[in-house]
Structures are given as C-alpha cells and as structure tokens.
Amino acid sequence: MKRVLFLLLLLSLAAPAHAQELTPVPDATRTSPPGDAGPAPVTYVVQPGDTLYRIAQDYGTTVEAIAAANDIADPAQIIAGQKLIIPTGPAAAGQAAPPSASPNRRVHPVRPGETLPSLAFRYHTTLLALRELNGLGRLGLLAAGQELIIPPAVPALEDRRFPVVSVSPPLVVQGQTLFVEVQSSDRLELSGSVSDQPLTFSREGEQYWALLGLDALTPPGTYRLSLSAVEAYTGDRITIQDTVVVTAGVFSRLNIAVPAGRQSLLDAELSRAEAQKVNQVFDGVTAQRLFAAPFGYPLAGELDITSPFGQRRSYSGGPVSSYHAGYDLGAAAGVPVYAPANGIVALAEPLAVRGQAVILDHGWGVFTGFWHLSQIDVTVGQQIDRGDVIGLVGNTGLSTGPHLHWEMRVRGIAVDPFQWTKALLPELEGGAGERPEN
C-alpha cells in the first residue's frame, strides 16, 4: 500500500535553525616543523594557594624547569602576585598534560586537629607527595582552614579519590539526549557543564543524574565536560574533567507547499505567541523523576513514519528556516494515542497551529508533546500511567491529513524521542512499572 505523506507544516512546530551554543575543545596537539624551537615562554602571576607543582601540571612542564627559569632556590617559597616565567616547548621537558586537559583534582580544607600523616593515611598517599604537591616545608605543619591539594594514591592501593562518572551514550548524535551519571557514597553538592551549557543534577540514592538535550544543529566535535563537587562529610572540593563527543546525524530536507486555505496559520505573530505558550510549559522542571526507561510508543502496532525528527525544512520554496522537532506518524483519525511513560498532564487544550494538543511532564525537565488530535481524553494536572489513552489521532490545526506529531523536549531542547525507546539508555527503573504492549 502506497505510503501517504502527512506533512506537519508550521515553523512553530519545528525547531528554529540555530545550533545550541556549544564550543568544541580545540586540538591541543602541536607538531613543530624541523628547526622550530617551539613557542616562546609565557608569564604567569602566582595566585593565592598556588604551588609550583600545580602550576607545572597546568602548563605541561615540571617544577624543576620553572625553578630553573626563575632562579628559585626553594620551590616551596612562592608568593601571591609573584611573576613566573613558564618555559614551554623543549625547555618545558613536557611531561604533564597541557591546560586544555586539566587533571582531576581534590582540594581538602584542613580541619582543627588534622595532621599531614593522618591525611596521608586517609587518602592513600605519602607525606612526601603531600609536601611536594603543596609546597610544604619538611615539618609539614598545617593550619585550620588551609587548603591542600590531594595527590594521586600510591599505586596498588585502592583509590576512592573521585566519584565515578559515566557518560551515555559514548558517542552522542546531534539531537540526542546526553545522560551524565555520578556515583558517590558521600552526599555531594554537585554542579557541572558541557561546554557552556549547565548541567543540573538530581539525586537518587548514591547516584546523581543530569540530562542534557543536544540541539539537532549542534556542530559535531569534542566538548569539555566539567564537574565540580563539594563532599558533605569531608568538605573537600573536587573537580573532574572529561569530554563528550558529538557526531553528525543523517537528516533529510523537505520543502513544504502550504495549502492556500491554511496560509493564515503561518502568520509570524500567531506562530510566535503559540510557541511562547508551549515553550513556557517545556521549560518547567519537576524535581521528581516520574518515568522509567525505556519509553514506550504512542501508537500501537507498526509505526508509519511520514516525517522524521531533525528533517531540515523550508516553506513554499523559501530557504531552510527550521528543522522538524518530532516525528509525524501516519494513522487513521480516531486511533488511540498512548502515554509513552508515567507523567502529569501539563497542557491539554486546542491550539491554532498544533490543533488539539497534549503535553506530558515526566519529571527532571523531560516532556512529550502530541499534536493534531481529534479528541483529548485527559485534563491538566491528571496523573498518567504508561499506556493510558490520552487522546485520538486527528487532523486539527496546521495539518494536511490525519497523523500524530510526537515531540520530546529535555530541558527545553527538542530531542529524538526514539532514542528514549532503546535499551541503550541507562537503567532508570521505577516510576513506570511494567512496559505495556503498545
């Protein structure tokens, strides 16, 4: 049977053609041509709490190289405001990572009564390593409130120095959701970012979760993942650096010829007002997770995808101005539409462009939207279980035939909902019960 293409025609049903503002990590490698002496030395101004060891790590050099370049007899004796020449190139004896690959770090605020030996025992390290890393004298005297950088553990000893960080999927495609999991036996005050996009964490037991929706126009590349935490028990400040790799998706292009009878629905002001109303719902964040992964499908049986997520779109022969923010699923009018996961009804009303519309809030900033329904069977505030009927397929709003537009937003960003139906997602159990057969 010939597939009928049902077109979703509206700018406001698609995401605008601008990428999420992420800045890829630059390539830190450098190959010097023959005879190239390398870059010139740089000047660094010592900051409060700095040590030569930390500065050497940050600049990819050694304590000895900095001491020699500045005629420093005692590496422990540097003061805030002092200017240091930082050797680079061959003079740096480059043994450490460059600034673009800053190491993970733990900073411990000394408490009354703590001693260097006790801290060395606690953190599975040595007195010598603590003294050298922090520029301490031989006595290693400590003062309450003093901040110590904690070195790596002695080899062969278990190092529980840092929380365990997992990123899923390992290679995230444009338009997908990134899951960041942090495991820690101690309660954390945790924050982070991917490039300049903030991560907000939710705690469940010893796990912390953050979700980040990547715009379908995010440039492929490697992005820096930065995490910062304060442990409740120790008071230690922990920083962790990692990377996230975004790969290119495969997206088609489509020019949509808008029917003459519905041209008025492309009015910019009408589209803008409705988009603002819908986006206010999508921007909300319910702290409790209501869903379990994976999600189900909104229609029973084999899905007829008439327009995929991420499809680049132009209208009536114009330039590409947006991309499809969801999936169009062909179905006869009156076919039941099911909730793909537990949630709360956040919107249920007729809209000019999206037609009869329902939005479900699944918690943690995760929402699903369903447009062009012929009938709405839920009300705002109603708690919904996975598999519940929320409405019927229709042809309302800006549509050329009966179909369901299924959309998903994570922290306000349109993402591919099919990713959420796959087993590759982290096992976020509870909240949704058994998966229905739909």
Beta strands, then each sheet from edge to edge (+ up, - down):
strand 1: 14-16
strand 2: 42-45
strand 3: 83-86
strand 4: 105-109
strand 5: 147-150
strand 6: 164-168
strand 7: 171-173
strand 8: 177-183
strand 9: 188-194
strand 10: 197-199
strand 11: 202-204
strand 12: 207-213
strand 13: 221-231
strand 14: 237-247
strand 15: 253-256
strand 16: 305-307
strand 17: 312-315
strand 18: 322-324
strand 19: 326-330
strand 20: 336-338
strand 21: 343-351
strand 22: 355-361
strand 23: 366-376
strand 24: 383-384
strand 25: 389-393
strand 26: 403-410
strand 27: 413-414
sheet 1: 1+ 18- 17+ 15+
sheet 2: 2+ 3-
sheet 3: 5+ 4- 14+ 7+
sheet 4: 5+ 4- 14+ 13- 9+ 10-
sheet 5: 6+ 8- 12+ 11-
sheet 6: 16+ 19- 26+ 23- 22+ 21- 24+
sheet 7: 16+ 19- 26+ 27-
sheet 8: 16+ 19- 26+ 23- 25+ 20-
end
